[in-house]
Amino acid sequence: MILETAFFWVAVVAYAFATLLVTAALVFGRDWAARYSWWLTLAAFAAHTAWIVVRWRLSGHLPYVQTYEDIVMGTWVVTAAYVFVGWRWPKLRVAGIGALPFVLLSLGVAATMPEAVGPVTAPFKSIWLGVHVTFAWATYAAYTICASLGILELMKGRPSERHPDWLRRIPDEDVLQERTLKFVGYGFLVNSVMIASGAIWAHDLWGAYWSWDPVETWSLLTWLAYGFYLHAYFTLGWRKRRLAWIAVLALFGVLMSFWGVQFIPSSFHAFSRIGTEIGQVGRPK
Amino acid sequence: MKVRLLWSPKFAAVLIVAMLALGVVSFLVPQRSHPELTLYTQWAQENPTAARVARSVGADDVFASPVFLGLVALLELNLVACTLHRVRSLRDRVPRVPASAPVSAVRVDLPHVPEHLADLVSGRWSMWKVRSATEGQRRYLVLDRLDRARLGSLVMHVGLMLLILGGAVAALTRFTGSFALTEGQTLPDERSSYLGQPSEPTLGAAYSGALVRLDSLRFDYDQGLVTQVHAKMTFTQGDTTRSVQAAVNEPASFAGKSYLLIKGGHAVGLSVSGPSGQLIPDSIIRLAERTPGGYSDWVALPDGSRLTIRTRANGSSEALAVREPLRLQNPVVLFQVGDTGPTLTLRQGESGSLGGLTVAVSDVRLWNDFSVTGDRSLPLVYLAFGVILVGASVRFGFGRGRLGVLAETTGDGAAAWVWGSDQAQVAKVVDRLSALNESEAAKS
């Protein structure tokens, strides 16, 4: 328990400094800040991974049952996606300006609701839930990266004489757009699997694959919003700033699907309460 | 409204934004569909005017409001129209000349823009669909291998239409109801067995008449939490009898209906007699209110008073905290007339007197609420999921299988840019362009 808490806070502190440094790198144009931000992110990611390993060992199952676990796992996947982007395209490490604050704030929320390890309760025992949650994390990560790249694209789209040095070094709008498009395509695909597997789970647990509950509705709207991004690119021929704005704004739907319903619980999903007692095994009428 | 608007992706965008806006409303106004209805009730009591206004415009039940459902219907219409329109327009569509080639494109310098770019690939690309377009001095050639991208996109849209069709079938054939069974009890699948008002299908029979029996119920615990519920059930219809094991996430299915475990508690087999005869004949009373010390409920006596019934664990008449409430050890049942009347404690098989009443407990057993659903759209919906995923995988997972060539004049002559997912094919076209370049140079 102490080890788990220690890894959690090491990760949070490292993410906090990495966020400060990437912001400093962008605002003051300091290369060293960007470099240290990257190394701190890797350190935070290592601590984050260690938290998962320790938690898994303590509970005997992948940490995905409680809201606290769900947030920490979800942010780990977002960081993993960012680390992949930064490793594959080093010039895009400044995309941390979108991903890192997001991870930090989400972990801040998790810090307010720590829960001791517990068993997997009856409603969570489903292979379809495993598929649903895994693909939800992948969706979350892909769309967060899209928004981060979208922010860079919007900054890059301003008149070039206003570009600071660091911005001149990152790839052109065309390249950013191509990469954003790839992440949107990937996100859209895994989002489809997430919705379909969630519907199958809901049918087995609640007897209905779709109930227009807020979580379902928000995830459908998010899927449609990214579907529109793809149509805007392929059918309407939209490019650059307009598309980048969609990539950034559509993240709002992701945030509402994942966290909005937790803060203002108006959903049958009510993740934090499912299965805490037998009276709540099922969906209330 | 122009008919063209119906198949416009921009119209779809407007609809999506409108739906998102309504989604935001659902977060600001407490919803009647909230699992904890008290949140809505409390808000409505504190803000009666706002609640009245919200009710009148459907803001307190956004996702069931006519406005939201109307937007969904329009979006579905848009999807169908869009897909049909795309299928029609894709045939022999003239491609749009792109503003620029992707940065990854290979550049080949040319003396001038070739008159017929399509000649570059004549006779060697039988598996590719070749289309070209011209815009002033800019020429564009696009080759799609088996048109995989569009095929995937089309399949995905067909899947979406199947899903919508599944939704319509569900709306017409769906049955939803719930009934409670205690261990050893049998109920027929008839209207009278269900609690409240079941939602019956518009098409098809609502009830099969099959006999549903709950043989036994078992709860697994870990650290005081229910980790699984096991129900052994028997279904009988005509000469067919089938035993089924059900659990949470693994509903029992019989005669087109699924039986899902929802919630459980304790039930008491009980009879109550007064001086004038049996007041409550042999019956099973389900104790639905969960308390820290067990389960509780009450039954109304003919004189208007209440007979409160409580279960207690471990033979104690005190309200002990029960960590695993459905695993009561040596249960006792407490009876009390009114809130302050005398009390009586009985074990299974015992009877006793209480304020002129004779109370007998035959047994204490478990009961469970089953949500019963019937949905004939399920195969169609699951097929639609599969088709959508196959379409999306082909569309995004396997690349576009596309090759593009853009040729235009530059400051000192002309240049062509070649790009595509298959680098071998890109190299082939680059070779052809280079050969063209060399032959032009030799001529000059």
Interface residues (C-beta under 8 A of the other chain):
Chain A: G118 P119 V120 T121 A122 P123 K125 S126 L129 P171 D172 D174 V175 E178 G185 Y186 F188 L189 S192 V193 A196 A199 I200 W201 H203 D204 L205 W206 G207 A208 Y209 W210 W212 D213 P214 T217 W218 L221 L224 A225 F228 H231 A232 F234 T235 L236 G237 R239 F252 G253 M256 G260 I264 P265 S266 S267 F268 A270 G275 T276 E277 I278 G279 Q280 V281 G282 R283 P284 K285
Chain B: P9 K10 A12 A13 I16 M19 L20 G23 S26 F27 P30 Q31 S33 H34 P35 E36 F63 A64 L75 R86 R96 A99 S100 P102 V103 S104 S153 G167 T176 S178 G196 F219 D220 D222 Q223 L225 V226 T227 Q228 V229 A247 V248 N249 E250 P251 S258 L260 L261 I262 K263 G264 G265 R290 P325 L326 D369 S371 V372 T373 D375 L378 V381 Y382 F385 I388 L389 A392 S393 R395 F396 G397
